[in-house]
Amino acid sequence: MLVLLAVALLMDAALLFGAQRQALGLADAAARAGAQQVDTAALRTDTPLQLDIRAAEAAARDYVVRHGPAAKVDAAANRRVLTVRVEVVATTLLLRMPGQGSVTVSGEATAAPCIGIDGPACP
């Protein structure tokens, strides 16, 4: 009986770890996808590289919808940085609260537009 309990706890830990890695991976990739949405009008002036806020947030949300349709996403940007938070629901075997058979885990990532790998616009 004790062995079954230990196995169930290990399986729950693995499920939660996998769900958190999925949330982090989705958030990171979505932030990078959104950070590619630069303000093209600003590129034609002497203005430093900056995000198109609406396009960046939309691209991040679209990425999560395509690659993790069951995940919840929140994207917030300013001219310099995009932050993406993704929540994924993991169903557990043993770590359940009464009446609740799942746990929500989240991941958050930020990205900024950058020219080159160490250019002046790179944060």
Biopython code that builds the backbone (N, CA, C, O; Angstrom):
import numpy as np
from Bio.PDB.StructureBuilder import StructureBuilder

atoms = [
    (1, "MET", "N", (0.815, -1.193, 0.000)),
    (1, "MET", "CA", (0.000, 0.000, 0.000)),
    (1, "MET", "C", (0.865, 1.266, 0.000)),
    (1, "MET", "O", (0.570, 2.224, -0.714)),
    (2, "LEU", "N", (1.925, 1.262, 0.799)),
    (2, "LEU", "CA", (2.822, 2.410, 0.859)),
    (2, "LEU", "C", (3.534, 2.610, -0.472)),
    (2, "LEU", "O", (3.796, 3.743, -0.877)),
    (3, "VAL", "N", (3.845, 1.515, -1.147)),
    (3, "VAL", "CA", (4.510, 1.606, -2.448)),
    (3, "VAL", "C", (3.578, 2.257, -3.467)),
    (3, "VAL", "O", (4.020, 3.083, -4.266)),
    (4, "LEU", "N", (2.297, 1.897, -3.449)),
    (4, "LEU", "CA", (1.332, 2.502, -4.362)),
    (4, "LEU", "C", (1.196, 4.000, -4.111)),
    (4, "LEU", "O", (1.098, 4.786, -5.053)),
    (5, "LEU", "N", (1.191, 4.385, -2.865)),
    (5, "LEU", "CA", (1.111, 5.793, -2.518)),
    (5, "LEU", "C", (2.335, 6.549, -3.041)),
    (5, "LEU", "O", (2.205, 7.641, -3.595)),
    (6, "ALA", "N", (3.500, 5.975, -2.868)),
    (6, "ALA", "CA", (4.730, 6.603, -3.350)),
    (6, "ALA", "C", (4.730, 6.710, -4.869)),
    (6, "ALA", "O", (5.139, 7.736, -5.412)),
    (7, "VAL", "N", (4.282, 5.675, -5.558)),
    (7, "VAL", "CA", (4.220, 5.702, -7.028)),
    (7, "VAL", "C", (3.236, 6.766, -7.491)),
    (7, "VAL", "O", (3.529, 7.504, -8.431)),
    (8, "ALA", "N", (2.077, 6.861, -6.852)),
    (8, "ALA", "CA", (1.083, 7.870, -7.221)),
    (8, "ALA", "C", (1.628, 9.286, -7.005)),
    (8, "ALA", "O", (1.399, 10.171, -7.830)),
    (9, "LEU", "N", (2.337, 9.500, -5.915)),
    (9, "LEU", "CA", (2.931, 10.817, -5.671)),
    (9, "LEU", "C", (3.983, 11.151, -6.722)),
    (9, "LEU", "O", (4.054, 12.289, -7.186)),
    (10, "LEU", "N", (4.797, 10.177, -7.099)),
    (10, "LEU", "CA", (5.801, 10.407, -8.139)),
    (10, "LEU", "C", (5.138, 10.700, -9.481)),
    (10, "LEU", "O", (5.608, 11.558, -10.229)),
    (11, "MET", "N", (4.063, 10.004, -9.789)),
    (11, "MET", "CA", (3.360, 10.257, -11.042)),
    (11, "MET", "C", (2.744, 11.657, -11.043)),
    (11, "MET", "O", (2.795, 12.350, -12.059)),
    (12, "ASP", "N", (2.172, 12.074, -9.933)),
    (12, "ASP", "CA", (1.620, 13.420, -9.842)),
    (12, "ASP", "C", (2.719, 14.474, -10.010)),
    (12, "ASP", "O", (2.531, 15.473, -10.704)),
    (13, "ALA", "N", (3.849, 14.243, -9.377)),
    (13, "ALA", "CA", (4.961, 15.183, -9.510)),
    (13, "ALA", "C", (5.412, 15.277, -10.961)),
    (13, "ALA", "O", (5.686, 16.369, -11.460)),
    (14, "ALA", "N", (5.489, 14.138, -11.638)),
    (14, "ALA", "CA", (5.890, 14.136, -13.047)),
    (14, "ALA", "C", (4.855, 14.846, -13.913)),
    (14, "ALA", "O", (5.222, 15.586, -14.827)),
    (15, "LEU", "N", (3.575, 14.634, -13.643)),
    (15, "LEU", "CA", (2.520, 15.316, -14.396)),
    (15, "LEU", "C", (2.579, 16.827, -14.204)),
    (15, "LEU", "O", (2.445, 17.588, -15.162)),
    (16, "LEU", "N", (2.780, 17.255, -12.964)),
    (16, "LEU", "CA", (2.861, 18.691, -12.685)),
    (16, "LEU", "C", (4.110, 19.309, -13.312)),
    (16, "LEU", "O", (4.056, 20.411, -13.857)),
    (17, "PHE", "N", (5.222, 18.602, -13.234)),
    (17, "PHE", "CA", (6.462, 19.100, -13.844)),
    (17, "PHE", "C", (6.288, 19.228, -15.356)),
    (17, "PHE", "O", (6.688, 20.231, -15.947)),
    (18, "GLY", "N", (5.690, 18.214, -15.980)),
    (18, "GLY", "CA", (5.467, 18.260, -17.428)),
    (18, "GLY", "C", (4.534, 19.390, -17.826)),
    (18, "GLY", "O", (4.768, 20.060, -18.832)),
    (19, "ALA", "N", (3.492, 19.610, -17.058)),
    (19, "ALA", "CA", (2.554, 20.689, -17.363)),
    (19, "ALA", "C", (3.222, 22.050, -17.202)),
    (19, "ALA", "O", (2.978, 22.964, -17.990)),
    (20, "GLN", "N", (4.061, 22.181, -16.186)),
    (20, "GLN", "CA", (4.741, 23.459, -16.005)),
    (20, "GLN", "C", (5.747, 23.713, -17.124)),
    (20, "GLN", "O", (5.888, 24.842, -17.593)),
    (21, "ARG", "N", (6.443, 22.663, -17.548)),
    (21, "ARG", "CA", (7.373, 22.810, -18.676)),
    (21, "ARG", "C", (6.616, 23.186, -19.950)),
    (21, "ARG", "O", (7.099, 23.986, -20.751)),
    (22, "GLN", "N", (5.428, 22.606, -20.132)),
    (22, "GLN", "CA", (4.608, 22.956, -21.292)),
    (22, "GLN", "C", (4.203, 24.427, -21.230)),
    (22, "GLN", "O", (4.280, 25.137, -22.232)),
    (23, "ALA", "N", (3.773, 24.883, -20.056)),
    (23, "ALA", "CA", (3.372, 26.285, -19.901)),
    (23, "ALA", "C", (4.545, 27.222, -20.152)),
    (23, "ALA", "O", (4.395, 28.240, -20.828)),
    (24, "LEU", "N", (5.709, 26.885, -19.612)),
    (24, "LEU", "CA", (6.898, 27.720, -19.827)),
    (24, "LEU", "C", (7.313, 27.734, -21.291)),
    (24, "LEU", "O", (7.666, 28.781, -21.833)),
    (25, "GLY", "N", (7.269, 26.569, -21.930)),
    (25, "GLY", "CA", (7.636, 26.487, -23.343)),
    (25, "GLY", "C", (6.699, 27.300, -24.221)),
    (25, "GLY", "O", (7.142, 28.016, -25.119)),
    (26, "LEU", "N", (5.395, 27.187, -23.958)),
    (26, "LEU", "CA", (4.425, 27.970, -24.723)),
    (26, "LEU", "C", (4.626, 29.470, -24.495)),
    (26, "LEU", "O", (4.595, 30.252, -25.445)),
    (27, "ALA", "N", (4.830, 29.867, -23.249)),
    (27, "ALA", "CA", (5.017, 31.287, -22.943)),
    (27, "ALA", "C", (6.273, 31.833, -23.609)),
    (27, "ALA", "O", (6.257, 32.935, -24.158)),
    (28, "ASP", "N", (7.350, 31.076, -23.564)),
    (28, "ASP", "CA", (8.610, 31.517, -24.158)),
    (28, "ASP", "C", (8.481, 31.659, -25.669)),
    (28, "ASP", "O", (8.872, 32.678, -26.238)),
    (29, "ALA", "N", (7.936, 30.645, -26.309)),
    (29, "ALA", "CA", (7.795, 30.688, -27.766)),
    (29, "ALA", "C", (6.813, 31.779, -28.196)),
    (29, "ALA", "O", (7.043, 32.456, -29.198)),
    (30, "ALA", "N", (5.735, 31.952, -27.455)),
    (30, "ALA", "CA", (4.761, 32.992, -27.788)),
    (30, "ALA", "C", (5.370, 34.381, -27.623)),
    (30, "ALA", "O", (5.117, 35.271, -28.434)),
    (31, "ALA", "N", (6.173, 34.569, -26.575)),
    (31, "ALA", "CA", (6.831, 35.863, -26.377)),
    (31, "ALA", "C", (7.800, 36.162, -27.518)),
    (31, "ALA", "O", (7.874, 37.293, -27.999)),
    (32, "ARG", "N", (8.541, 35.141, -27.946)),
    (32, "ARG", "CA", (9.462, 35.354, -29.074)),
    (32, "ARG", "C", (8.703, 35.646, -30.365)),
    (32, "ARG", "O", (9.128, 36.486, -31.159)),
    (33, "ALA", "N", (7.576, 34.953, -30.580)),
    (33, "ALA", "CA", (6.768, 35.208, -31.778)),
    (33, "ALA", "C", (6.218, 36.638, -31.745)),
    (33, "ALA", "O", (6.223, 37.328, -32.764)),
    (34, "GLY", "N", (5.755, 37.071, -30.600)),
    (34, "GLY", "CA", (5.226, 38.424, -30.487)),
    (34, "GLY", "C", (6.288, 39.497, -30.608)),
    (34, "GLY", "O", (6.023, 40.574, -31.142)),
    (35, "ALA", "N", (7.481, 39.220, -30.122)),
    (35, "ALA", "CA", (8.566, 40.209, -30.168)),
    (35, "ALA", "C", (9.052, 40.471, -31.585)),
    (35, "ALA", "O", (9.794, 41.426, -31.816)),
    (36, "GLN", "N", (8.648, 39.646, -32.525)),
    (36, "GLN", "CA", (9.012, 39.877, -33.929)),
    (36, "GLN", "C", (8.126, 40.938, -34.581)),
    (36, "GLN", "O", (8.403, 41.386, -35.694)),
    (37, "GLN", "N", (7.072, 41.332, -33.891)),
    (37, "GLN", "CA", (6.131, 42.312, -34.436)),
    (37, "GLN", "C", (6.601, 43.722, -34.091)),
    (37, "GLN", "O", (6.161, 44.316, -33.107)),
    (38, "VAL", "N", (7.489, 44.236, -34.909)),
    (38, "VAL", "CA", (8.055, 45.561, -34.640)),
    (38, "VAL", "C", (7.237, 46.639, -35.341)),
    (38, "VAL", "O", (6.534, 46.376, -36.317)),
    (39, "ASP", "N", (7.346, 47.844, -34.825)),
    (39, "ASP", "CA", (6.673, 49.000, -35.408)),
    (39, "ASP", "C", (7.469, 49.421, -36.641)),
    (39, "ASP", "O", (8.539, 50.020, -36.525)),
    (40, "THR", "N", (6.938, 49.102, -37.824)),
    (40, "THR", "CA", (7.682, 49.366, -39.060)),
    (40, "THR", "C", (7.797, 50.859, -39.351)),
    (40, "THR", "O", (8.774, 51.289, -39.966)),
    (41, "ALA", "N", (6.825, 51.653, -38.923)),
    (41, "ALA", "CA", (6.922, 53.102, -39.130)),
    (41, "ALA", "C", (8.093, 53.671, -38.340)),
    (41, "ALA", "O", (8.783, 54.575, -38.810)),
    (42, "ALA", "N", (8.317, 53.144, -37.148)),
    (42, "ALA", "CA", (9.429, 53.628, -36.321)),
    (42, "ALA", "C", (10.775, 53.208, -36.910)),
    (42, "ALA", "O", (11.782, 53.881, -36.690)),
    (43, "LEU", "N", (10.802, 52.101, -37.658)),
    (43, "LEU", "CA", (12.058, 51.660, -38.272)),
    (43, "LEU", "C", (12.570, 52.657, -39.299)),
    (43, "LEU", "O", (13.775, 52.751, -39.536)),
    (44, "ARG", "N", (11.667, 53.392, -39.901)),
    (44, "ARG", "CA", (12.043, 54.339, -40.955)),
    (44, "ARG", "C", (12.502, 55.690, -40.397)),
    (44, "ARG", "O", (12.856, 56.585, -41.163)),
    (45, "THR", "N", (12.498, 55.838, -39.107)),
    (45, "THR", "CA", (12.936, 57.079, -38.473)),
    (45, "THR", "C", (14.135, 56.771, -37.584)),
    (45, "THR", "O", (14.656, 55.656, -37.601)),
    (46, "ASP", "N", (14.557, 57.728, -36.834)),
    (46, "ASP", "CA", (15.672, 57.528, -35.912)),
    (46, "ASP", "C", (15.207, 56.979, -34.566)),
    (46, "ASP", "O", (15.993, 56.895, -33.622)),
    (47, "THR", "N", (13.933, 56.607, -34.477)),
    (47, "THR", "CA", (13.383, 56.061, -33.246)),
    (47, "THR", "C", (14.019, 54.700, -32.966)),
    (47, "THR", "O", (14.193, 53.908, -33.892)),
    (48, "PRO", "N", (14.365, 54.413, -31.724)),
    (48, "PRO", "CA", (14.904, 53.081, -31.403)),
    (48, "PRO", "C", (13.883, 51.988, -31.739)),
    (48, "PRO", "O", (12.679, 52.241, -31.785)),
    (49, "LEU", "N", (14.370, 50.803, -31.968)),
    (49, "LEU", "CA", (13.524, 49.660, -32.288)),
    (49, "LEU", "C", (12.455, 49.481, -31.217)),
    (49, "LEU", "O", (12.760, 49.463, -30.024)),
    (50, "GLN", "N", (11.197, 49.348, -31.647)),
    (50, "GLN", "CA", (10.118, 49.195, -30.682)),
    (50, "GLN", "C", (9.034, 48.280, -31.235)),
    (50, "GLN", "O", (8.937, 48.052, -32.441)),
    (51, "LEU", "N", (8.225, 47.763, -30.317)),
    (51, "LEU", "CA", (7.150, 46.840, -30.674)),
    (51, "LEU", "C", (5.925, 47.562, -31.202)),
    (51, "LEU", "O", (5.631, 48.692, -30.812)),
    (52, "ASP", "N", (5.221, 46.894, -32.092)),
    (52, "ASP", "CA", (3.848, 47.259, -32.424)),
    (52, "ASP", "C", (3.012, 46.542, -31.361)),
    (52, "ASP", "O", (2.816, 45.330, -31.451)),
    (53, "ILE", "N", (2.527, 47.256, -30.379)),
    (53, "ILE", "CA", (1.935, 46.653, -29.178)),
    (53, "ILE", "C", (0.778, 45.722, -29.516)),
    (53, "ILE", "O", (0.765, 44.575, -29.071)),
    (54, "ARG", "N", (-0.179, 46.187, -30.283)),
    (54, "ARG", "CA", (-1.341, 45.351, -30.601)),
    (54, "ARG", "C", (-0.947, 44.114, -31.389)),
    (54, "ARG", "O", (-1.434, 43.019, -31.104)),
    (55, "ALA", "N", (-0.076, 44.270, -32.371)),
    (55, "ALA", "CA", (0.339, 43.127, -33.189)),
    (55, "ALA", "C", (1.138, 42.120, -32.370)),
    (55, "ALA", "O", (0.993, 40.912, -32.558)),
    (56, "ALA", "N", (1.983, 42.612, -31.459)),
    (56, "ALA", "CA", (2.788, 41.717, -30.623)),
    (56, "ALA", "C", (1.903, 40.894, -29.700)),
    (56, "ALA", "O", (2.087, 39.683, -29.574)),
    (57, "GLU", "N", (0.942, 41.550, -29.053)),
    (57, "GLU", "CA", (0.035, 40.825, -28.160)),
    (57, "GLU", "C", (-0.805, 39.819, -28.932)),
    (57, "GLU", "O", (-1.014, 38.698, -28.468)),
    (58, "ALA", "N", (-1.291, 40.212, -30.112)),
    (58, "ALA", "CA", (-2.110, 39.308, -30.924)),
    (58, "ALA", "C", (-1.300, 38.114, -31.410)),
    (58, "ALA", "O", (-1.798, 36.988, -31.408)),
    (59, "ALA", "N", (-0.058, 38.343, -31.826)),
    (59, "ALA", "CA", (0.784, 37.243, -32.306)),
    (59, "ALA", "C", (1.074, 36.251, -31.180)),
    (59, "ALA", "O", (1.092, 35.041, -31.407)),
    (60, "ALA", "N", (1.300, 36.755, -29.982)),
    (60, "ALA", "CA", (1.557, 35.867, -28.843)),
    (60, "ALA", "C", (0.323, 35.034, -28.531)),
    (60, "ALA", "O", (0.423, 33.825, -28.318)),
    (61, "ARG", "N", (-0.836, 35.674, -28.503)),
    (61, "ARG", "CA", (-2.072, 34.930, -28.234)),
    (61, "ARG", "C", (-2.351, 33.895, -29.320)),
    (61, "ARG", "O", (-2.735, 32.765, -29.020)),
    (62, "ASP", "N", (-2.159, 34.281, -30.577)),
    (62, "ASP", "CA", (-2.384, 33.354, -31.690)),
    (62, "ASP", "C", (-1.464, 32.143, -31.595)),
    (62, "ASP", "O", (-1.880, 31.018, -31.874)),
    (63, "TYR", "N", (-0.209, 32.375, -31.198)),
    (63, "TYR", "CA", (0.731, 31.258, -31.065)),
    (63, "TYR", "C", (0.234, 30.246, -30.037)),
    (63, "TYR", "O", (0.258, 29.040, -30.283)),
    (64, "VAL", "N", (-0.213, 30.737, -28.896)),
    (64, "VAL", "CA", (-0.683, 29.827, -27.844)),
    (64, "VAL", "C", (-1.952, 29.109, -28.289)),
    (64, "VAL", "O", (-2.106, 27.917, -28.024)),
    (65, "VAL", "N", (-2.849, 29.799, -28.947)),
    (65, "VAL", "CA", (-4.086, 29.162, -29.420)),
    (65, "VAL", "C", (-3.774, 28.035, -30.405)),
    (65, "VAL", "O", (-4.412, 26.983, -30.369)),
    (66, "ARG", "N", (-2.797, 28.252, -31.279)),
    (66, "ARG", "CA", (-2.428, 27.217, -32.253)),
    (66, "ARG", "C", (-1.701, 26.036, -31.628)),
    (66, "ARG", "O", (-1.942, 24.892, -32.015)),
    (67, "HIS", "N", (-0.820, 26.290, -30.673)),
    (67, "HIS", "CA", (0.044, 25.232, -30.142)),
    (67, "HIS", "C", (-0.383, 24.667, -28.791)),
    (67, "HIS", "O", (0.126, 23.626, -28.375)),
    (68, "GLY", "N", (-1.286, 25.316, -28.115)),
    (68, "GLY", "CA", (-1.786, 24.824, -26.833)),
    (68, "GLY", "C", (-3.216, 25.259, -26.653)),
    (68, "GLY", "O", (-3.510, 26.088, -25.792)),
    (69, "PRO", "N", (-4.120, 24.710, -27.459)),
    (69, "PRO", "CA", (-5.494, 25.225, -27.467)),
    (69, "PRO", "C", (-6.209, 25.146, -26.125)),
    (69, "PRO", "O", (-7.156, 25.900, -25.900)),
    (70, "ALA", "N", (-5.791, 24.266, -25.231)),
    (70, "ALA", "CA", (-6.443, 24.160, -23.925)),
    (70, "ALA", "C", (-5.858, 25.148, -22.917)),
    (70, "ALA", "O", (-6.391, 25.286, -21.816)),
    (71, "ALA", "N", (-4.787, 25.826, -23.268)),
    (71, "ALA", "CA", (-4.118, 26.745, -22.347)),
    (71, "ALA", "C", (-4.790, 28.113, -22.350)),
    (71, "ALA", "O", (-5.383, 28.530, -23.344)),
    (72, "LYS", "N", (-4.685, 28.793, -21.226)),
    (72, "LYS", "CA", (-5.129, 30.178, -21.123)),
    (72, "LYS", "C", (-3.906, 31.071, -21.300)),
    (72, "LYS", "O", (-2.816, 30.743, -20.831)),
    (73, "VAL", "N", (-4.090, 32.187, -21.972)),
    (73, "VAL", "CA", (-2.954, 33.070, -22.237)),
    (73, "VAL", "C", (-3.319, 34.512, -21.934)),
    (73, "VAL", "O", (-4.449, 34.946, -22.154)),
    (74, "ASP", "N", (-2.336, 35.245, -21.423)),
    (74, "ASP", "CA", (-2.453, 36.674, -21.211)),
    (74, "ASP", "C", (-1.169, 37.305, -21.731)),
    (74, "ASP", "O", (-0.074, 36.919, -21.324)),
    (75, "ALA", "N", (-1.302, 38.262, -22.619)),
    (75, "ALA", "CA", (-0.136, 38.938, -23.178)),
    (75, "ALA", "C", (-0.255, 40.430, -22.921)),
    (75, "ALA", "O", (-1.312, 41.024, -23.136)),
    (76, "ALA", "N", (0.821, 41.026, -22.465)),
    (76, "ALA", "CA", (0.853, 42.465, -22.203)),
    (76, "ALA", "C", (2.168, 43.026, -22.725)),
    (76, "ALA", "O", (3.241, 42.492, -22.442)),
    (77, "ALA", "N", (2.072, 44.098, -23.481)),
    (77, "ALA", "CA", (3.273, 44.677, -24.086)),
    (77, "ALA", "C", (3.310, 46.173, -23.850)),
    (77, "ALA", "O", (2.288, 46.827, -23.647)),
    (78, "ASN", "N", (4.531, 46.690, -23.885)),
    (78, "ASN", "CA", (4.739, 48.118, -24.034)),
    (78, "ASN", "C", (5.644, 48.272, -25.254)),
    (78, "ASN", "O", (5.843, 47.300, -25.982)),
    (79, "ARG", "N", (6.181, 49.418, -25.493)),
    (79, "ARG", "CA", (7.004, 49.613, -26.698)),
    (79, "ARG", "C", (8.302, 48.805, -26.685)),
    (79, "ARG", "O", (8.881, 48.550, -27.741)),
    (80, "ARG", "N", (8.759, 48.404, -25.514)),
    (80, "ARG", "CA", (10.057, 47.739, -25.429)),
    (80, "ARG", "C", (9.991, 46.243, -25.161)),
    (80, "ARG", "O", (10.856, 45.505, -25.634)),
    (81, "VAL", "N", (8.986, 45.767, -24.412)),
    (81, "VAL", "CA", (8.972, 44.380, -23.941)),
    (81, "VAL", "C", (7.571, 43.796, -24.026)),
    (81, "VAL", "O", (6.576, 44.489, -23.814)),
    (82, "LEU", "N", (7.515, 42.500, -24.343)),
    (82, "LEU", "CA", (6.268, 41.747, -24.336)),
    (82, "LEU", "C", (6.375, 40.688, -23.248)),
    (82, "LEU", "O", (7.364, 39.959, -23.178)),
    (83, "THR", "N", (5.359, 40.607, -22.404)),
    (83, "THR", "CA", (5.305, 39.594, -21.354)),
    (83, "THR", "C", (4.101, 38.697, -21.619)),
    (83, "THR", "O", (2.989, 39.175, -21.847)),
    (84, "VAL", "N", (4.344, 37.386, -21.586)),
    (84, "VAL", "CA", (3.290, 36.406, -21.851)),
    (84, "VAL", "C", (3.189, 35.473, -20.652)),
    (84, "VAL", "O", (4.195, 34.959, -20.162)),
    (85, "ARG", "N", (1.964, 35.263, -20.191)),
    (85, "ARG", "CA", (1.693, 34.328, -19.091)),
    (85, "ARG", "C", (0.722, 33.272, -19.606)),
    (85, "ARG", "O", (-0.337, 33.598, -20.144)),
    (86, "VAL", "N", (1.092, 32.007, -19.436)),
    (86, "VAL", "CA", (0.287, 30.890, -19.915)),
    (86, "VAL", "C", (-0.077, 30.007, -18.727)),
    (86, "VAL", "O", (0.769, 29.711, -17.883)),
    (87, "GLU", "N", (-1.334, 29.592, -18.667)),
    (87, "GLU", "CA", (-1.802, 28.667, -17.629)),
    (87, "GLU", "C", (-2.268, 27.381, -18.284)),
    (87, "GLU", "O", (-3.006, 27.401, -19.270)),
    (88, "VAL", "N", (-1.827, 26.258, -17.721)),
    (88, "VAL", "CA", (-2.177, 24.925, -18.214)),
    (88, "VAL", "C", (-2.767, 24.134, -17.054)),
    (88, "VAL", "O", (-2.271, 24.208, -15.930)),
    (89, "VAL", "N", (-3.811, 23.390, -17.324)),
    (89, "VAL", "CA", (-4.459, 22.574, -16.296)),
    (89, "VAL", "C", (-3.888, 21.162, -16.362)),
    (89, "VAL", "O", (-3.860, 20.543, -17.426)),
    (90, "ALA", "N", (-3.433, 20.662, -15.219)),
    (90, "ALA", "CA", (-2.889, 19.303, -15.117)),
    (90, "ALA", "C", (-3.806, 18.470, -14.234)),
    (90, "ALA", "O", (-4.135, 18.869, -13.117)),
    (91, "THR", "N", (-4.214, 17.318, -14.737)),
    (91, "THR", "CA", (-5.040, 16.403, -13.948)),
    (91, "THR", "C", (-4.132, 15.526, -13.107)),
    (91, "THR", "O", (-3.206, 14.903, -13.628)),
    (92, "THR", "N", (-4.391, 15.475, -11.820)),
    (92, "THR", "CA", (-3.553, 14.695, -10.909)),
    (92, "THR", "C", (-4.271, 13.430, -10.458)),
    (92, "THR", "O", (-5.493, 13.315, -10.553)),
    (93, "LEU", "N", (-3.478, 12.486, -9.967)),
    (93, "LEU", "CA", (-4.040, 11.226, -9.480)),
    (93, "LEU", "C", (-4.320, 11.271, -7.982)),
    (93, "LEU", "O", (-5.365, 10.811, -7.523)),
    (94, "LEU", "N", (-3.392, 11.820, -7.237)),
    (94, "LEU", "CA", (-3.468, 11.757, -5.785)),
    (94, "LEU", "C", (-3.549, 13.135, -5.131)),
    (94, "LEU", "O", (-4.241, 13.303, -4.127)),
    (95, "LEU", "N", (-2.858, 14.105, -5.684)),
    (95, "LEU", "CA", (-2.796, 15.434, -5.083)),
    (95, "LEU", "C", (-4.049, 16.232, -5.432)),
    (95, "LEU", "O", (-3.977, 17.240, -6.133)),
    (96, "ARG", "N", (-5.168, 15.785, -4.951)),
    (96, "ARG", "CA", (-6.439, 16.425, -5.258)),
    (96, "ARG", "C", (-7.037, 17.046, -4.005)),
    (96, "ARG", "O", (-7.012, 16.468, -2.918)),
    (97, "MET", "N", (-7.561, 18.214, -4.193)),
    (97, "MET", "CA", (-8.353, 18.819, -3.135)),
    (97, "MET", "C", (-9.748, 18.214, -3.253)),
    (97, "MET", "O", (-10.136, 17.799, -4.346)),
    (98, "PRO", "N", (-10.499, 18.150, -2.185)),
    (98, "PRO", "CA", (-11.856, 17.601, -2.279)),
    (98, "PRO", "C", (-12.680, 18.338, -3.334)),
    (98, "PRO", "O", (-12.827, 19.559, -3.285)),
    (99, "GLY", "N", (-13.213, 17.577, -4.286)),
    (99, "GLY", "CA", (-14.023, 18.156, -5.347)),
    (99, "GLY", "C", (-13.240, 18.772, -6.481)),
    (99, "GLY", "O", (-13.828, 19.343, -7.400)),
    (100, "GLN", "N", (-11.927, 18.670, -6.438)),
    (100, "GLN", "CA", (-11.090, 19.274, -7.480)),
    (100, "GLN", "C", (-10.105, 18.226, -7.978)),
    (100, "GLN", "O", (-9.267, 17.754, -7.209)),
    (101, "GLY", "N", (-10.191, 17.856, -9.247)),
    (101, "GLY", "CA", (-9.329, 16.807, -9.791)),
    (101, "GLY", "C", (-8.185, 17.312, -10.627)),
    (101, "GLY", "O", (-7.521, 16.528, -11.305)),
    (102, "SER", "N", (-7.934, 18.628, -10.594)),
    (102, "SER", "CA", (-6.851, 19.159, -11.416)),
    (102, "SER", "C", (-6.165, 20.322, -10.711)),
    (102, "SER", "O", (-6.686, 20.894, -9.754)),
    (103, "VAL", "N", (-4.993, 20.650, -11.212)),
    (103, "VAL", "CA", (-4.196, 21.748, -10.680)),
    (103, "VAL", "C", (-3.796, 22.641, -11.851)),
    (103, "VAL", "O", (-3.423, 22.139, -12.911)),
    (104, "THR", "N", (-3.868, 23.934, -11.671)),
    (104, "THR", "CA", (-3.452, 24.874, -12.715)),
    (104, "THR", "C", (-2.020, 25.304, -12.450)),
    (104, "THR", "O", (-1.687, 25.764, -11.358)),
    (105, "VAL", "N", (-1.177, 25.148, -13.464)),
    (105, "VAL", "CA", (0.217, 25.594, -13.368)),
    (105, "VAL", "C", (0.428, 26.680, -14.415)),
    (105, "VAL", "O", (-0.287, 26.735, -15.416)),
    (106, "SER", "N", (1.401, 27.534, -14.181)),
    (106, "SER", "CA", (1.602, 28.648, -15.105)),
    (106, "SER", "C", (3.076, 28.828, -15.434)),
    (106, "SER", "O", (3.965, 28.367, -14.719)),
    (107, "GLY", "N", (3.293, 29.510, -16.535)),
    (107, "GLY", "CA", (4.636, 29.873, -16.961)),
    (107, "GLY", "C", (4.591, 31.285, -17.513)),
    (107, "GLY", "O", (3.595, 31.694, -18.108)),
    (108, "GLU", "N", (5.654, 32.020, -17.319)),
    (108, "GLU", "CA", (5.713, 33.402, -17.787)),
    (108, "GLU", "C", (7.044, 33.653, -18.471)),
    (108, "GLU", "O", (8.086, 33.171, -18.027)),
    (109, "ALA", "N", (6.997, 34.416, -19.561)),
    (109, "ALA", "CA", (8.221, 34.740, -20.289)),
    (109, "ALA", "C", (8.113, 36.151, -20.845)),
    (109, "ALA", "O", (7.019, 36.662, -21.084)),
    (110, "THR", "N", (9.259, 36.762, -21.043)),
    (110, "THR", "CA", (9.320, 38.079, -21.667)),
    (110, "THR", "C", (10.267, 38.032, -22.849)),
    (110, "THR", "O", (11.200, 37.229, -22.891)),
    (111, "ALA", "N", (10.013, 38.901, -23.801)),
    (111, "ALA", "CA", (10.898, 39.026, -24.959)),
    (111, "ALA", "C", (10.841, 40.464, -25.447)),
    (111, "ALA", "O", (9.864, 41.178, -25.221)),
    (112, "ALA", "N", (11.903, 40.871, -26.116)),
    (112, "ALA", "CA", (11.998, 42.216, -26.650)),
    (112, "ALA", "C", (12.554, 42.148, -28.061)),
    (112, "ALA", "O", (13.318, 41.237, -28.378)),
    (113, "PRO", "N", (12.185, 43.094, -28.914)),
    (113, "PRO", "CA", (12.767, 43.114, -30.264)),
    (113, "PRO", "C", (14.248, 43.453, -30.190)),
    (113, "PRO", "O", (14.686, 44.222, -29.335)),
    (114, "CYS", "N", (14.993, 42.874, -31.087)),
    (114, "CYS", "CA", (16.445, 43.031, -31.033)),
    (114, "CYS", "C", (17.017, 42.908, -32.431)),
    (114, "CYS", "O", (16.541, 42.098, -33.227)),
    (115, "ILE", "N", (18.029, 43.697, -32.739)),
    (115, "ILE", "CA", (18.731, 43.578, -34.009)),
    (115, "ILE", "C", (20.053, 42.892, -33.726)),
    (115, "ILE", "O", (20.854, 43.387, -32.934)),
    (116, "GLY", "N", (20.288, 41.753, -34.367)),
    (116, "GLY", "CA", (21.501, 40.987, -34.119)),
    (116, "GLY", "C", (21.440, 40.303, -32.766)),
    (116, "GLY", "O", (20.373, 40.204, -32.160)),
    (117, "ILE", "N", (22.590, 39.828, -32.292)),
    (117, "ILE", "CA", (22.605, 39.139, -31.001)),
    (117, "ILE", "C", (23.172, 40.020, -29.892)),
    (117, "ILE", "O", (22.969, 39.741, -28.710)),
    (118, "ASP", "N", (23.872, 41.069, -30.264)),
    (118, "ASP", "CA", (24.413, 41.948, -29.228)),
    (118, "ASP", "C", (24.416, 43.414, -29.695)),
    (118, "ASP", "O", (25.261, 44.218, -29.300)),
    (119, "GLY", "N", (23.445, 43.718, -30.540)),
    (119, "GLY", "CA", (23.348, 45.068, -31.077)),
    (119, "GLY", "C", (22.908, 46.071, -30.038)),
    (119, "GLY", "O", (22.587, 45.699, -28.909)),
    (120, "PRO", "N", (22.890, 47.334, -30.402)),
    (120, "PRO", "CA", (22.532, 48.385, -29.443)),
    (120, "PRO", "C", (21.080, 48.310, -28.974)),
    (120, "PRO", "O", (20.751, 48.840, -27.912)),
    (121, "ALA", "N", (20.200, 47.656, -29.753)),
    (121, "ALA", "CA", (18.795, 47.579, -29.362)),
    (121, "ALA", "C", (18.508, 46.353, -28.505)),
    (121, "ALA", "O", (17.368, 46.156, -28.084)),
    (122, "CYS", "N", (19.509, 45.531, -28.238)),
    (122, "CYS", "CA", (19.288, 44.309, -27.465)),
    (122, "CYS", "C", (19.327, 44.612, -25.972)),
    (122, "CYS", "O", (20.276, 45.220, -25.477)),
    (123, "PRO", "N", (18.278, 44.180, -25.254)),
    (123, "PRO", "CA", (18.263, 44.447, -23.807)),
    (123, "PRO", "C", (19.246, 43.584, -23.056)),
    (123, "PRO", "O", (19.353, 43.689, -21.834)),
]
sb = StructureBuilder()
sb.init_structure("model")
sb.init_model(0)
sb.init_chain("A")
sb.init_seg("    ")
for serial, (resi, resn, name, xyz) in enumerate(atoms, 1):
    if name == "N":
        sb.init_residue(resn, " ", resi, " ")
    sb.init_atom(name, np.array(xyz, "f"), 0.0, 1.0, " ", f" {name:<3s}", serial, name[0])
structure = sb.get_structure()
